[in-house]
Amino acid sequence: MAPTVDPLPPSSRPLRVAVVGSGIAGLSAAWLLSRYPEFYAVTLYEADDYLGGHTHTVDVPPLKEFADQVPPAPVDTGFIVCNPVTYPNLLAFLDAVQVGVTPSDMSFSVSRNQGAFEWAGDTLKTLFAQRENVLDFSENGIWRMVLDVLRFHWHAAAIADLADKVTFGAAGVTEADRARYAYHARQSIGEFLSAGNYSPSFKHNFLVPQTAAIWSTPAGTCLDEFPILTLIRFFRNHRMLQLVGRPKWLTIPLGSRSYVAKVAEQIPDVRVGQRVTKITRGTLTNQPTSLEDFPRGQVTVTDDLDGASVYDYVILATHGDISLQLLADATPREREVLGKVRFSKNRAVLHRDPALMPKRRETWAAWNYLTKTTADGNEADGVCVTYWMNRLQPFIPRRTHGDVFVTVNPLYEPDPSLVIQEYLYDHPVYGFDLVQAQEQLASIANTRFTGFAGAWCNYGFHEDGVTAGLAAAAALGATPPFPVLLNGGYPTHRTLFHPVTGLPIVPSPAKYLAHLGAHLPRDAVAQLRRAAPAAPAVARQHTVDLTWAQTLAALGAAAATAWRGGVAAEVQDAPMVQGEPGATVPVRSVPARAMRGLTAQVRALELAERMLMVVLFACVGIPLLVLGKALGYVQVQDTVAEAAKGVVGGASEEKELVWVHPRVRIVWQKSGARNAQEEEAKNK
């Protein structure tokens, strides 16, 4: 079929934009462009028979005894939860389409070998659900895991601060800082744990289960390929490196399909079940400065129903590997960047079988990681996570619908009579290649009338998808009704660039102050808001930044670090208006007085956490150390002269590092070394 060509002259019609893929990235991009029908004519393509991608709500029938009394319950099998700290763009997007949220839960448990070892993070009772674990002080025991969790919190927080200093050019960065940053930037999780002498219990019962569950990634891949710096940044942003002040989680009442339906109503041309098979494009010789200058008719999209259609621009809101397959004329650079993006298939089973939950009912959590140990004592590869949907989505009634579960990659097959449905979902494989592709993505965006969007552009979650979709639409000049926060407002080494101006898209002060209100004391936020008011007109505009490092110093969500250090912050907004990107407004400074007020609040929270850790160490750690030293298990060494060696120093084949402080190193002697010392003492 010959391509269809719009008969109207280019200057008299809107820009024709094809959006391929209806996940959160495609929906948000198409929604934003559709808000300006005088400038953009949007067509949304979806190969599947439903919109939403990982946003997939299923109706679960009630139990048989209630079949004629109550309706089915909506259950999400893909995207489920969000929070106000790290999902500001998604929540602003939901608010814009008038979809509400309700409280949820994000508790976590681990069950090994069908209940041989279990713990959950709700309370001390669930942490020690197996009473025999209370006296297990071995390297595979729960106490070693708890000790290493506290050590990891401090260790990782220091690395995150170091990464921010080096990445954003903070004052006082030394060559030693840069060398340490480069060292950690090359480390996988497995290398980090080995270098830090973290215990097997911490590795196999805490960090790997959490990483595997969050990213649906096999345990072996987590250890060998997952960058530790990416994990640390994610944990810091989600407040997982602290015991207090964690975000409150939310879910969408009646399922996430609620927002999909609202968004679809606002997109005039939606083509469901229409698979795009090929895309060809012209060459963009000069960067346009306005919509009027934009060359027309340079993109041909071929699908399996209508054949070829001509557009002016295409946004590929598909997985990176799929995007590369669709581009029939991909450039070498596009092949290089997109070729680094890999996805893995994961099977999700919706069922009612409690056999795929922890053995002990008290350890049932919202997220339940199930694993087993192989015959040779190693961790079984793969990832199995069961979501307890009644706890994640409290509008699913247990009395009438029973316990409802979604298990990703079941470790054991559920009872067929209890299976409701099953699905296949693709998830990005997180490794150094993907991180590099994300950093290089700006080099291929808009080079040939093409934008790229998807959750894979950052951490792989709904917030990342909506951010990438809004940024792709904003690159064409569409103004979001709310400022877009990169990376949830937190510092990141990846930047989304406006393809016309070449400038990064960053948050505005007004939006960030509102964002702070979700998780900082109200009086501190009010003080900062009074000190740095933003013009209402600017607050409503999508903004681009001219002083990237300075803006992040004031507005990055590691603001605690920046404000603690007394950074003098200057914020420069550049509202992007239709066809006139890059207009600027004067620079404003945040006074030191406001910084000091906020610093005091942040330090109070940190002090409370440190006091809690001191109490735990005094009540539990010190008695254990005294007992271990008396029995010859523990050595306490002075490390003043070796403080610079960090956590690597002091370990050997006979000794395993337990704890490092600038003045003290605590070493656990392995059994072979203890026996040798005892034998030597007897001989003497």
C-alpha positions in Angstrom: 0.0 0.0 0.0 1.4 3.5 -0.9 2.0 5.9 2.0 -0.8 8.2 2.8 0.2 11.9 2.4 -1.6 14.8 4.1 -2.8 17.1 1.3 -2.6 20.2 3.4 0.5 22.4 3.1 2.8 22.0 6.1 2.3 25.5 7.5 -1.5 25.1 7.8 -1.6 21.8 9.8 -0.4 20.5 13.2 2.7 18.4 13.5 1.8 14.8 12.9 3.3 12.6 15.6 3.2 8.8 15.8 3.6 7.4 19.3 4.5 3.7 19.2 3.7 1.8 22.4 1.0 2.4 25.0 2.8 1.8 28.2 3.1 4.6 30.7 5.8 6.3 28.5 3.7 6.2 25.4 0.5 7.2 27.1 2.0 10.2 28.9 3.7 11.4 25.7 0.5 11.1 23.6 -1.5 12.7 26.4 0.7 15.7 26.7 0.8 16.3 22.9 -2.9 15.8 22.6 -3.5 18.7 25.1 -2.4 21.0 22.2 -4.5 19.9 19.2 -3.7 23.1 17.3 0.0 22.1 17.3 0.0 18.3 17.3 -2.0 15.6 15.7 -1.2 12.4 17.6 -1.7 8.7 16.6 -1.0 6.1 19.3 -0.1 2.6 18.1 -0.4 -0.5 20.4 0.4 -4.0 19.2 -1.4 -5.8 22.0 -5.2 -6.0 22.5 -5.2 -3.7 25.5 -3.6 -0.3 26.4 -1.2 0.1 29.3 1.7 -2.3 28.9 2.7 -3.2 32.4 -0.4 -1.4 33.6 -2.6 -4.4 33.5 -5.6 -4.8 35.8 -7.5 -8.1 35.9 -11.0 -8.9 37.3 -10.7 -11.7 39.9 -14.0 -13.5 40.5 -15.2 -14.0 44.1 -15.0 -17.3 45.9 -17.7 -19.8 44.9 -19.9 -19.2 47.9 -20.1 -15.5 47.0 -20.3 -15.9 43.2 -23.9 -14.5 43.0 -23.5 -11.9 45.8 -20.4 -9.7 45.0 -18.8 -8.5 41.7 -15.2 -9.4 40.7 -12.4 -7.5 42.3 -9.8 -5.5 40.2 -6.3 -6.8 40.7 -3.1 -5.3 39.2 -0.6 -7.8 37.8 2.0 -5.3 36.6 2.4 -1.8 38.0 1.0 -1.8 41.5 2.4 0.9 43.9 4.0 4.4 44.0 5.0 6.8 46.7 5.1 10.7 47.0 8.9 10.8 47.6 10.2 9.1 44.4 7.1 9.2 42.1 6.4 13.0 42.0 5.8 13.1 38.2 3.5 10.1 38.2 1.4 11.5 41.1 1.2 14.9 39.3 0.2 13.1 36.1 -2.5 11.1 38.0 -3.8 14.3 39.5 -3.9 16.0 36.1 -6.1 13.2 34.7 -8.2 13.2 38.0 -7.2 9.7 39.3 -6.8 9.3 43.0 -4.6 7.1 45.2 -5.1 5.1 48.5 -2.6 3.9 51.1 -0.7 0.6 50.4 2.1 -1.4 52.0 5.6 -2.4 51.0 6.7 -4.9 53.5 9.3 -7.6 52.5 10.0 -11.2 53.5 12.5 -13.9 52.5 11.7 -17.7 52.6 14.5 -20.2 51.8 14.0 -23.9 51.2 10.3 -23.9 51.8 10.5 -22.4 55.3 13.9 -23.7 56.5 15.0 -20.0 56.9 12.5 -17.1 57.0 12.3 -13.5 58.1 10.1 -10.5 57.5 10.8 -6.9 58.1 7.6 -5.8 59.8 8.6 -6.1 63.5 11.2 -7.7 65.7 8.7 -10.6 66.1 8.6 -11.3 62.3 12.4 -10.7 62.0 12.9 -13.5 64.5 9.9 -15.6 63.4 12.1 -18.6 63.8 12.9 -18.6 67.5 16.1 -20.6 67.0 17.5 -17.7 65.0 17.8 -15.6 68.2 20.9 -17.6 69.2 22.4 -18.0 65.7 25.5 -15.9 65.6 27.1 -17.7 62.7 28.1 -16.0 59.4 24.9 -17.4 57.9 22.7 -16.3 60.9 20.2 -13.5 61.3 22.5 -11.5 63.6 25.2 -11.3 61.0 22.7 -10.1 58.5 21.4 -7.4 60.9 24.9 -6.2 61.7 25.8 -6.0 58.0 22.6 -4.2 57.2 23.6 -1.4 59.6 27.1 -1.4 58.2 25.8 -1.3 54.6 23.6 1.7 55.4 26.5 3.8 56.5 28.9 2.5 53.9 26.4 3.0 51.0 25.4 6.5 52.2 29.0 7.6 52.2 29.5 6.2 48.6 26.3 8.0 47.5 27.5 11.3 48.9 30.9 10.8 47.2 29.2 10.0 43.9 27.2 13.3 44.1 30.3 15.3 44.9 32.2 14.0 42.0 29.4 13.9 39.5 28.2 17.4 40.1 31.5 19.1 40.6 31.2 20.1 44.2 33.9 22.2 45.7 36.7 20.4 47.4 36.7 17.2 45.3 40.2 15.6 45.3 41.9 13.2 43.0 41.5 10.5 45.7 37.7 11.2 45.6 37.6 10.7 41.9 39.7 7.5 42.1 37.3 6.1 44.7 34.3 7.1 42.6 35.8 5.4 39.5 36.5 2.3 41.5 32.9 2.0 42.7 31.5 2.9 39.3 33.1 -0.2 37.9 32.0 -2.5 40.7 29.2 -5.1 40.4 27.2 -6.0 43.5 29.1 -9.2 43.9 32.5 -7.4 43.7 31.3 -4.8 46.2 30.2 -7.5 48.7 33.4 -9.4 48.4 35.6 -6.4 48.8 33.7 -5.3 51.8 33.7 -8.8 53.4 29.9 -8.8 53.8 28.6 -12.0 55.3 26.8 -14.7 53.2 23.7 -14.1 55.3 23.6 -10.4 54.3 24.3 -11.3 50.7 21.8 -14.2 50.2 19.1 -13.3 52.7 19.0 -9.5 52.3 20.7 -7.6 49.5 20.4 -10.1 46.6 16.7 -10.9 47.5 15.8 -7.2 47.5 17.6 -6.4 44.3 16.3 -9.5 42.5 12.7 -8.7 43.7 12.8 -5.0 42.8 14.2 -5.6 39.2 12.8 -9.1 38.5 16.4 -10.1 37.9 18.0 -13.6 38.6 20.3 -13.7 41.7 23.3 -14.6 39.6 22.8 -11.7 37.3 22.4 -9.3 40.3 25.8 -10.4 41.7 27.7 -10.5 38.4 26.2 -7.6 36.3 24.2 -5.2 38.4 26.2 -2.0 39.1 26.6 -1.3 42.8 26.5 2.4 42.3 23.1 2.2 40.6 21.8 0.1 43.5 23.1 2.5 46.1 21.6 5.5 44.3 18.3 3.8 44.1 18.3 2.7 47.7 19.3 6.2 48.8 16.6 7.9 46.8 14.0 5.5 48.1 15.2 6.0 51.7 16.2 2.4 52.0 19.5 3.3 53.7 17.8 4.4 56.8 15.5 2.9 59.5 13.2 5.9 59.9 11.5 8.3 57.6 10.7 5.8 54.8 8.1 6.8 52.3 4.5 5.9 52.6 3.3 3.7 49.6 0.2 4.3 47.6 -1.9 2.4 45.1 -4.7 3.3 42.7 -8.2 2.5 43.9 -10.0 0.0 41.6 -6.8 -0.7 39.8 -4.3 1.1 37.6 -6.6 0.7 34.5 -8.5 3.7 35.9 -5.8 6.1 34.7 -5.3 4.3 31.4 -9.0 4.8 30.6 -8.9 8.5 31.6 -5.8 9.1 29.4 -7.2 7.2 26.4 -10.3 9.4 26.4 -8.0 12.4 25.7 -6.1 10.9 22.8 -8.2 11.2 19.6 -6.5 8.5 17.4 -5.8 5.3 19.3 -5.1 2.1 17.3 -5.2 -1.0 19.5 -4.1 -4.3 18.1 -2.2 -2.6 15.3 1.4 -3.7 15.3 4.0 -1.4 13.8 6.4 -3.5 11.7 8.8 -0.9 10.2 9.8 2.7 10.4 11.8 4.7 7.9 12.9 8.4 8.2 14.5 11.2 6.4 17.6 13.0 7.5 17.5 16.1 9.7 20.1 18.5 8.3 19.5 21.5 10.5 18.0 21.7 14.0 14.6 23.5 13.8 14.0 26.4 16.2 10.2 26.3 16.1 7.4 24.2 14.9 7.1 26.3 11.8 10.6 25.4 10.8 10.1 21.7 11.4 10.5 19.6 8.1 7.3 17.7 7.3 6.5 14.2 6.0 9.9 12.7 6.8 8.7 9.6 8.8 6.9 6.6 7.3 5.3 4.1 9.8 4.2 0.8 8.5 1.8 -1.4 10.5 0.1 -4.8 9.9 -3.3 -3.4 9.2 -3.2 0.0 7.4 0.2 -0.4 5.7 2.4 2.7 5.4 1.4 6.2 6.9 3.4 9.4 6.7 4.2 11.4 9.9 6.4 14.3 10.8 7.9 12.8 13.9 7.8 9.5 15.8 8.2 8.7 19.5 9.3 5.1 20.1 7.9 4.3 23.5 8.8 0.7 23.2 11.6 -1.4 24.8 15.0 -0.4 23.5 15.6 -3.6 21.7 12.1 -3.4 20.0 12.9 0.2 18.9 16.0 -1.0 17.2 14.1 -3.8 15.4 11.5 -1.3 14.1 14.1 1.2 12.7 14.7 -0.1 9.2 17.3 2.6 8.6 18.9 2.7 12.0 22.2 4.7 12.1 25.4 3.1 13.4 25.1 5.2 16.5 21.5 4.1 17.1 22.6 0.5 16.7 25.4 1.0 19.1 23.3 2.6 21.8 20.1 0.6 21.5 22.0 -2.6 21.0 23.1 -2.4 24.6 19.6 -2.6 25.9 18.4 -6.1 26.8 15.2 -7.4 28.3 14.2 -10.7 29.9 10.8 -12.4 30.0 9.2 -13.1 33.3 6.1 -15.2 33.9 3.5 -13.8 36.2 0.8 -16.1 37.6 -2.3 -14.8 39.3 -3.5 -17.4 41.8 -4.8 -18.3 45.3 -2.3 -21.0 46.3 -0.6 -20.2 49.6 2.1 -22.8 48.9 3.9 -20.0 47.1 4.1 -17.9 50.3 6.3 -18.2 53.3 5.6 -21.2 55.5 4.9 -19.2 58.6 1.8 -17.0 58.4 3.4 -14.3 60.6 6.1 -13.7 57.9 3.7 -13.1 55.1 4.5 -9.7 53.6 3.5 -7.6 50.7 6.5 -8.8 48.8 7.8 -12.3 49.5 11.0 -13.6 48.0 11.2 -17.4 47.7 14.5 -19.2 47.0 16.3 -22.4 47.6 19.8 -23.6 48.0 21.3 -26.0 45.5 23.0 -29.3 46.3 26.4 -27.7 46.2 25.4 -25.0 48.7 25.0 -22.2 46.2 22.1 -19.9 45.6 19.6 -21.2 43.0 19.6 -18.8 40.0 16.4 -17.2 38.9 14.0 -14.9 40.8 10.7 -15.9 42.4 8.6 -13.2 44.1 5.0 -13.5 45.4 3.0 -10.4 45.8 0.2 -10.6 48.4 -2.3 -8.5 46.6 -4.8 -8.1 49.5 -2.1 -6.3 51.4 -0.8 -4.3 48.5 -4.3 -3.3 47.3 -6.6 -3.3 50.4 -9.7 -2.9 48.3 -9.5 -6.6 47.5 -11.7 -8.2 50.2 -10.3 -11.4 51.7 -13.6 -12.5 53.0 -15.3 -12.7 49.6 -12.3 -13.2 47.3 -9.8 -15.0 49.5 -6.1 -14.5 49.5 -5.0 -13.3 46.0 -1.4 -13.7 44.9 0.7 -12.7 41.9 3.9 -14.8 41.7 6.6 -13.9 39.2 8.6 -17.0 38.0 7.1 -19.5 40.4 9.7 -21.6 42.2 7.1 -24.4 42.4 4.1 -24.7 40.3 0.9 -23.6 42.0 -2.2 -25.9 42.3 -3.8 -25.7 38.8 -7.2 -25.5 40.4 -6.2 -22.2 42.2 -4.6 -20.5 39.1 -6.7 -17.7 37.7 -4.6 -16.4 34.8 -0.9 -16.0 33.8 1.0 -13.5 31.7 4.4 -12.7 30.3 6.1 -9.4 31.1 9.5 -8.1 29.8 11.8 -6.3 32.2 15.1 -4.6 31.4 18.3 -6.5 32.3 20.2 -4.0 34.5 23.9 -4.0 33.9 26.8 -1.8 32.9 25.7 -1.9 29.3 22.2 -0.5 30.1 23.7 2.3 32.2 26.0 3.3 29.4 23.1 3.2 26.9 21.1 5.5 29.2 24.0 8.0 29.3 24.4 7.9 25.5 20.6 8.2 24.7 20.7 11.9 24.3 23.2 11.5 21.4 20.5 9.8 19.3 17.3 11.6 20.4 15.8 13.8 17.7 18.7 13.2 15.2 16.3 11.8 12.7 12.8 13.0 13.6 12.8 10.3 16.4 12.3 10.5 20.1 12.8 7.6 22.5 11.0 7.0 25.8 10.4 4.1 28.2 10.9 3.2 31.8 14.2 1.5 30.7 15.6 5.1 30.3 16.3 5.1 34.0 15.5 2.6 36.8 12.7 0.8 35.0 9.7 1.9 37.0 6.5 3.8 36.4 8.0 7.1 37.5 10.8 6.6 35.0 8.3 5.8 32.2 6.1 8.8 32.8 9.2 11.1 33.1 10.6 9.8 29.8 7.3 10.2 28.0 6.7 13.7 29.2 10.3 14.7 28.3 9.9 13.2 24.8 6.7 15.3 24.2 8.3 18.4 25.8 11.1 18.1 23.3 8.6 19.1 20.6 7.6 22.2 22.6 4.5 20.8 24.5 4.3 22.4 27.9 3.4 20.0 30.8 0.8 21.4 33.2 3.3 20.7 36.0 7.1 20.9 36.0 8.9 17.6 35.4 11.3 16.4 38.0 14.2 14.2 36.7 14.8 11.1 38.7 12.1 11.9 41.2 14.0 15.2 41.9 17.1 13.3 43.1 20.6 13.8 41.7 21.4 11.5 38.8 24.3 11.1 36.4 21.8 10.8 33.5 20.2 13.8 32.0 17.3 14.2 29.6 18.1 16.8 27.0 15.9 19.1 25.0 16.9 18.2 21.4 16.4 21.8 20.0 18.2 23.8 22.7 20.5 21.0 23.8 19.8 21.8 27.4 18.8 19.3 30.2 15.2 19.3 31.4 15.1 19.9 35.2 12.6 20.7 38.0 11.4 24.1 38.9 11.8 25.5 42.4 8.1 25.7 43.1 7.4 22.1 42.2 10.3 20.9 44.1 9.2 22.8 47.2 5.8 21.1 47.0 7.6 17.8 46.5 9.7 18.4 49.7 6.4 18.9 51.6 5.7 15.2 51.2 8.6 14.1 53.4 10.2 17.0 55.3 8.9 18.9 58.3 6.3 21.4 57.3 7.9 24.4 59.0 11.2 23.8 57.3 9.5 23.7 53.9 7.5 26.8 54.6 10.6 28.6 55.6 12.4 27.7 52.4 9.3 28.6 50.3 9.1 32.0 51.9 12.8 32.5 51.3 12.8 31.5 47.6 9.4 32.3 46.1 8.9 31.3 42.4 6.9 33.4 40.0 3.5 31.7 39.4 3.9 31.9 35.6 7.3 30.2 35.9 5.9 27.5 38.3 3.4 26.5 35.6 6.0 26.1 32.9 8.1 23.2 31.9 11.7 24.3 32.6 15.2 23.7 31.2 18.4 24.5 33.0 21.3 26.7 32.1 23.3 26.0 35.3 22.9 22.3 35.8 25.3 21.7 38.7 24.1 24.7 40.6 20.4 23.8 40.2 21.0 20.2 41.4 22.9 21.6 44.4 19.8 23.3 45.5 17.0 21.1 44.1 18.4 17.6 44.0 16.7 15.3 46.4 20.0 14.8 48.1 19.3 18.3 49.3 20.1 17.2 52.8 23.7 16.7 51.6 23.9 20.0 49.7 22.2 22.0 52.5 24.2 20.3 55.2 27.4 21.4 53.4 26.2 25.0 53.2 26.0 25.1 49.4 25.1 28.5 48.2 22.4 27.6 45.7 21.4 29.6 42.6 18.4 28.5 40.7 17.8 29.6 37.1 14.6 28.8 35.3 14.0 28.8 31.6 10.4 28.2 30.8 9.8 26.5 27.5 7.0 28.1 25.5 5.4 26.8 22.4 7.8 27.4 19.5 10.0 29.5 21.7 12.3 27.3 23.8 15.1 28.7 25.8 13.5 32.0 27.2 15.2 32.9 30.5 14.2 34.7 33.7 16.6 36.2 36.3 18.6 34.2 38.7 17.4 33.9 42.3 19.4 32.8 45.3 18.2 30.8 48.3 19.4 32.7 51.4 21.7 31.0 53.9 19.1 31.5 56.7 16.7 29.2 55.0 19.4 26.7 54.4 20.3 26.7 58.1 16.7 26.1 59.1 16.3 23.1 56.8 19.7 21.8 57.8 18.6 21.7 61.5 15.5 19.7 60.6 17.5 17.2 58.5 20.1 16.8 61.2 17.4 16.1 63.8 16.2 13.2 61.7 19.7 11.9 61.2 20.4 12.2 65.0 17.3 10.2 65.8 18.4 7.4 63.5 21.9 7.4 64.9 20.6 7.3 68.5 18.5 4.3 67.6 21.6 2.5 66.1 23.6 3.4 69.2 21.0 1.8 71.5 20.9 -1.3 69.3 24.6 -1.6 69.4 24.8 -1.0 73.2 22.1 -3.5 74.0 23.0 -6.2 71.5 26.3 -5.6 69.7 28.5 -4.9 72.7 27.4 -7.9 74.8 28.0 -10.1 71.7 31.5 -8.6 71.2 32.5 -9.1 74.8 31.3 -12.7 74.7 33.1 -13.3 71.4 36.3 -11.8 72.6 36.2 -13.9 75.8 35.8 -17.0 73.7 38.5 -16.1 71.3 36.2 -15.5 68.3 36.7 -11.8 68.1 39.8 -9.5 67.9 39.5 -5.7 68.4 42.4 -3.9 66.6 43.5 -0.2 66.7 43.2 1.1 63.1 44.3 4.8 63.5 47.3 4.3 61.3 45.3 2.3 58.7 42.0 4.3 58.6 42.5 5.2 55.0 42.4 1.6 54.0 38.6 1.5 54.4 36.6 -1.7 54.6 39.1 -3.7 52.5 41.9 -3.7 55.1 42.3 -6.4 57.7 40.8 -9.4 56.0 42.6 -12.6 55.2 42.0 -16.3 54.7 42.1 -16.8 58.4 40.2 -13.6 59.4 36.9 -12.2 58.2 36.2 -8.5 58.6 33.1 -7.6 60.7 33.2 -3.9 61.3 35.5 -0.9 60.5 35.5 2.4 62.3 38.1 5.2 61.8 39.7 4.1 65.1 38.7 0.4 65.6 38.6 -2.7 63.4 36.7 -5.7 64.7 37.8 -9.0 63.2 36.0 -12.4 63.4 38.5 -15.2 63.5 37.5 -18.2 61.4 37.4 -21.7 62.9 40.6 -22.9 61.3 42.6 -19.9 62.7 41.1 -20.4 66.2 42.0 -24.1 66.3 45.5 -23.3 65.2 45.9 -20.7 67.9 44.5 -23.0 70.6 46.9 -25.8 69.5 49.8 -23.4 69.6 48.8 -22.2 73.1 48.7 -25.8 74.3 52.2 -26.6 72.9 53.6 -23.5 74.7 
